[in-house]
Amino acid sequence: MSDTFGTNESFGVRLIAVTKPVLPEFEDAEALVAYCARVSSPNQENPDYAGLLRYCAEHSHWSVFTMANMVVEVETSRAISQQILRHWTFDFQEFSQRYAAATEAIVYPARRQDNANRQNSIDDLPEDVNNWFMATQSLYIDAAFNVYQQALDKGIAKEQARFLLPLSTKTKLYMNGNLRTWIHYLSLRADPEHGTQVEHREIAQAIKEIFIEEFPTIARALEWT
C-alpha cells in the first residue's frame, strides 16, 4: 500500500541555491546582475542599481538577468512534473523510478470540465462527486501500488514495474535556471490568465514567493510587489 497525500500536501517547494558572488564588493546576486549590466559603463561599480534593473525590465533588456541562477526543489506528481519539464530552458534532475522504488502518490480534488476552454476546469462540482473522485483515486492508487510491489517481488525491474503506477505517483525534481528563465516561467505559470492547470499554478506561485524574497529589487522592477 502506498502513502497518499490529500490536497493540502499535494506539492512541496523549497529553495536549494542562488548565485553567491565570491568578490566582496557584491553583496548579493542582484548586485552582480547590475554590475554585469553596466559592463560598458564607466560607473560599473555604482551600488545604486534599483533604477537600472527597473529600466532593464521595462525595456525588455532581459539578457542582464542571465547573470545569476536559482535552483528550486519541487515535489509533485508525475502528471504535473511533465508540464514543468516542458520548459526546456531550465536544467532538470528528476527522481528516477528506474533507480529507486516509488512509494507515494497524491490524491487530487475533482473539478468540472470547462466546455468553453478545454485547458480549463471549474471548481463547482457537488461535494459528493468530489468525495467519490478522491475515494476512487485512493482505491486505484492502493491497487496499483499493490501490484507494483508484487512485480518487484517477482524480480521485475523497476523500469518495467513502473508501468503499473498511476500519473499521481509522487516525484521530486530540481529546477535550475538563470533569472531570465525564472522571470519568463513565473510570468506565464503563476498567472491564471494563461490557462495553467491549478496544481501547476500553485507550484509556480510558491516559487514566485521565493523569487520575491531572494530578489526583492528585481521583483519590484517587475511590479511583482
N, C-alpha and C positions, 0 to 999 in steps of 0.2 A: 504494500500500500504506500502511496506517495504522501508527502506533506503537501497540503493545499493551502492557498492563501486567498482570502477574500479581497474585496475591492480596496480596503484601507491599506493593504500590503501588496498591492499589485505592481509596484515598482520601487526601485531604490536608486538614488543618485548621490554621488559624493565626489568631491574634488580630490584628484590624485596629485597633480603637479601643475605649476605655472612656471614660465620662464623667470629665472632669477639671475639678473646681471651679476657678473663677477667683479666689475670695476666699481670702486667705492663711490664714484660720482653719480651713479644711477641708483636711486633708492628703490626702484621697483620696475616692473615690466613696462608700465606706461611711460616712464621717463626714458627708457630705452627706445620705445617706439618713436617718441618725439625727437630724440637725438638722431635716429636714423632718418627721420623725415626731413631733418634740417641738413642733410649731407651737403647741400650746395650753398648753405648759408654761412656767412662769417660769424653768426651768432648761434653756433650749433649747440653750445652748452647752456643756453638760456633755460633756467629752471622753471620759468613760467610757460607752460605749454598747453593749458586748457583751451585757449583760443585757437591755437594751431590745430589741435585734434578736432575741435568743433568745425573749423574751416574744412579740414580734410573730409570729414563725414558729410558736411553739407554739399560739397562739390565733388563727391564720389571719387576722391583720391584714395581708393581702397588699398593700394599696394603698400602703403606705410604700415598697415595693420598686419602685414605678414611677418613682421619682425619679432613677434612674440607668440608663444604657444600656450595651450591649456590642455590638460589631459583629465578626462572625467570617466568615472566608473558608472555603468548603468546596469541595473538588474531589472529584467522584464521577461516577457515570454518570447518564444521563437517567432510567433506571429508578428509581434511589434518590432523585434530586432531586425527582421527582414526589411521593414520600412526604413529603419535607421541606416542600415547598411547600403541602401541605395545612394546615400550621399558620399559618392566615391572620392570627394576631395579630402575626406578625413582618412587617417590611418587607423585601422581597427585591429584588435585582438579579441577573439570571442571564445568562450568556453567550448571545448571540443567534446562532443558526445562520442567521438571515436576513441578518445583517450581516457575519459572518466565517465562513470555511470551517472545518468540523470536520476535525481531523487525527488524533485519538487515540481509542482505545477500550480498554475494560478487560475482561480475561478473569477470570471468577469460577469458583470451585470448585463441584462438584456436591454436592447434599445430597438425601436421600430425603424424599419427602412424608410428613408425619405424618398418618396416617389418622384419628387421634382429634382433631386440631386442624388445620383447613385453613389456618390462619395460621401454622403452624409447619413447620419442616423439621428433619431429623435427620442429623447428620454421621457416618454409619456405612456409607457405600457402599464397595464394594471399590475398591482403588487403580486397577485397570484401567478401571473405569467412570468414575472421576474424570478419569483421563488422556484417555479418549475424549471426555468432555464438553468439557474445556478445549481439546483439539486441534481439535475440531469448531468451537468458538467462533472460534478463530483463523482457520480456513478461511473461515467465513462473514463474519467481520469484514474479511478481506482482499478477499474478493469484493465485499462491499458498498461498501467504500471505492474499489475499482477502478471500479465503475460510477458511483459518486458523482462521482469525478473526471472520468469520461467525460462525464457530464451537464454539469458545469461547463464543460468544454472545448467543448461544443456550444452554449454560451451560455445554458443553462437557469439560471434564477435560483436563488440559494442557498435561498430559501424553498421552492422546489419540489424541488430536488435532495435536500434533507434527508430527504424521504420514503423515500429508498433506504437510510438509515442505520439501524443496529440500536439498541435501547434501551441497549446497553452503551457507546454513544458517550460520550466523556468531556465533562463540563461543569464550569463553575465558577459559584458563586453566593455572594452576600454576604447574611448574615442579620443584621438589625438589630432588636434588641428590648430592652425595659426588663427589669430584673432579675426582675420578677414573671413575665414571659413566659418568660424563660430557666428560672426555677425550675420552672414547670409543664412545659415541654418536656423538661427533663433528668430530672425525676422520673418522667416517663412513658417516654421513649425510651431512657434508659440502664438501665432496669430490665428484666431478662429475663422477669420475671413478666407483663409487659404485652403480650407477643406481637409485639414489634417485630422486623422482619427483621434478621438478624445484621449485614448490611452497614450498615444504618441505625444499629443499636445501637452499632457500633464508632465511628461518627462522633459520636454523642451522648456516648459515654464520653470520647472525646478532648476534646470541648468542655467536658464536666464538669470534666475535669482543669484546663483553662484557667480555668474559673469559680472553682474552689477556690483556685488560685494568685492570681487577681486579687482575690477577695473572701473571704479566709480567715475573717473573723469571721462573715459570713453563712453560709459553708459549715459552720462549727461549729454555728451555730444550727440549721441544717437537719439536723445529725448526718450530714453527708457526709464528715466526717473523724473 
